[in-house]
Amino acid sequence: MRIALLTYRGNPTCGGQGIYVRHLSRELTRLGHRVDVLSGPPYPELDPGVTLVRVPSLDLYRQPDPFRMPALREYRDWIDVVEVATMMTAGFPEPLTFSLRARRLLKASPGRYDVVHDNQTLGYGLLGMLRDGLPLVTTVHHPIQIDRALDLAAADSRSRRVSLRRWYGFTRMQRQVAGRLPGVLTVSGASRDEIVEHLRVPAERITTVPIGTDPDRFAPDPAVPRIPGQIVTTASSDVPLKGLEYLVEAVAKVRTGRPATLVVIGEAKPRRVKDLHERFGAATVRFTGRLSEDNLIHTLRSSQIAVVPSLFEGFSLPVVEAMACGLPVIATTAGALPEVAGPDGVAARLVPPADAEAIAESLRELLDDPAQRERLGRAGRERVEQQFTWARCAERTADSYRAAIAAQKGRSGRC
């Protein structure tokens, strides 16, 4: 099949969108399909055989000058005007403007693709693609309304809440678009249930296709020594959804009786990090910033325990990647985490969300029990090999493409 895989931003080192499109496109290509990734900036890293089609925007959030005002000469059309106007009124324009640009590009090359696969854009341009007769599949990892609710709950002022409501204004568009799509892919049963609730998509239109990892890359390496007391997690310091504060508090509790240091793979916001250091001690937590995949794998291999303290996850690549590296995992029972990690005590330890003492208790137990760490690490590795690989994800995604193509032919025949 000739596949157009859409992602409104493809950052390879921040967030899951760039990771998803890179690995899925690679495995689809290995199955013999031709994949073009249509992406807005920042652009993803792609493997040989996959074509990147750049869909330029004004890149208003690029570093080191986020929320920049473009010069007049940079404007090309009315979509650029919409992009800037939305940013100037505190909204987030990229899902809308990318979908409009992608629809225009696809319409200019009729017959080039057999199927279009959108990765959580859910912009109005997708409805135009349906009107153009394009078979369309959309992946929703989880509804962004969940992020919105948690961010609003964590906001410390009225002005911050007003700003967040405006920023998340695009979620209204996403709900309207999702409800009119013929079919949606998602990554877990928990995400399916949230999509039904928040995006009002009937359950019968949703297909669950778990994502995964590359078990040849993410694998144990006996030559890399585990650092005693090193605990690893993946989170940005200012994302309430990830539950980082509860983990930092738990590690601080554990440190009173044994060596323990938390390594956080993710961005560090200076003000937030200063607050964590003042509350729990600077030696408790260290942020790595963005890591290459090689450095990420090395960090996992050199740690003793991985923790995922999230308040919700539609899936969890950090759980899968840690398990693939033979690392024992502690995860909360929030969202899809029990689906990914499995029952408590089999391949991971499960704790309630937002419970620092429960995390601390599990950390103490695992730090003091090398045999249990080894058993959970082996079981987690086996679970990933059996259920969570990109190859398996690509096979099931391709089946969804065939179903979408057949359904579109049926609609065209009725017309």
Secondary structure as UniProt FT lines:
FT   STRAND          2..7
FT   HELIX           17..30
FT   TURN            31..32
FT   STRAND          34..39
FT   TURN            48..49
FT   STRAND          51..54
FT   TURN            60..61
FT   TURN            63..64
FT   TURN            66..67
FT   HELIX           72..74
FT   HELIX           78..88
FT   TURN            89..90
FT   HELIX           94..107
FT   TURN            110..111
FT   STRAND          115..119
FT   HELIX           125..131
FT   TURN            132..133
FT   STRAND          136..139
FT   HELIX           144..154
FT   HELIX           158..167
FT   TURN            168..169
FT   HELIX           170..178
FT   TURN            179..180
FT   STRAND          184..186
FT   HELIX           189..198
FT   HELIX           203..205
FT   STRAND          206..208
FT   TURN            215..217
FT   TURN            222..223
FT   TURN            228..229
FT   STRAND          230..234
FT   TURN            237..238
FT   HELIX           240..242
FT   HELIX           244..254
FT   TURN            255..257
FT   STRAND          261..265
FT   HELIX           270..280
FT   TURN            282..284
FT   STRAND          285..287
FT   HELIX           293..301
FT   STRAND          305..308
FT   HELIX           317..324
FT   TURN            325..326
FT   STRAND          329..332
FT   TURN            335..336
FT   HELIX           337..341
FT   TURN            345..347
FT   STRAND          348..351
FT   TURN            353..354
FT   HELIX           356..367
FT   HELIX           370..387
FT   HELIX           390..414
//
